Amino acid sequence: MELGLGPFRVHPSALIGDEESGVVDLWRDWRGSGMGTPGHLPFAGGAADQPALLVDAFRLLDWAAEQLKEKEDFDYEVLRRVRRS
C-alpha cells in the first residue's frame, strides 16, 4: 500500500512520540463510541470549537484508517497498541 511516505529504514512506530500517540488516543476514543457514530469530542463545545490542528489530525487519521481498511480488514485496536518504546 502506498501512503506517499516513501520507504522507511526504521519501523514507523519509532516516529510516533508521546504527543502524536496522545492524538491517536483522542481520535480512537472519539471513533470508538461503539454506537456507530463518533463519541464525544475532546474539547468543550461542538466541532467548530475544536482546535483546527486537531480536526486536521482526525481527518488525516480517518483517511489513513480508510486506506488500510480498503487494503485489508483493518483492526482499529492496532492503533491502541501503537506506542513509543
N, C-alpha and C positions, 0 to 999 in steps of 0.2 A: 504494500500500500504506500502511496506517495502522499506525504503531507507537506511537501515543499520545503523540507528542512535539510535535505542532503544527508550524506552518510555520517554516522556517528562513530567515534573511536571509543566512546565510553557509553555505558548504559544511560539512556535519557533520564532515568530517575536521579542520577547523580547531579543533574542540573536543577533539580527542584529543591529550593530552600524552604525554610520554615514559613516565610510569608506566602510563597506560592502554594505550599501544602495547605495553609490556612484557607486560601481562596478556594482550593479544590474541596476542602471540607464544607465550607459555606455553600458552595454550589451543590454538592452531593446532598446536604441536608435540605436545601431548597427543592431539589428534584425528587427527593425520596419521601414525599408525604405519604405515599402508599395509597392514596385515594385517586390516582390517575390524573391529578392536577398538581402543579407546583405548590410547595408549602409556604411557610412564612418567609418573608424577605428578612435579611439580616439587620437592616437599619429601620428605625421607626419611620412610619409613613408608607406610601404606596410606591409603585415602580418609579415614578418621576422623582421621588425623594432619595433614591439610592445614588451613591457616588457613580459618576459616569464611567470611571475606570472599572468599577466592579461590574457594572452592567455589560461593558465590553468583554470583560473576562468571562462572565457567564455565557455570553453569546459564543465566544471562542470555544469554551468547553462543550457547549451544546453541539457546535459544529464538529469538533474533534470526535466526540462520542458517536455522533451520527455517521461519520466516516468509518469509524471502527465497526459500528453495528452493521453497516452495509456490507463490509468485508466478511464478517462472520457474526455469530451470535455473541454480542459483547455483554459481559457481565459488569454492571456498574460498580459492583463491590470491589472490582480490581482497583478502582480509584481510591478506595478506602485504604488499601494496603500500600499505596504509593507514599513512601515516607523517605526522608533523607536519613541515611545511616549515621 
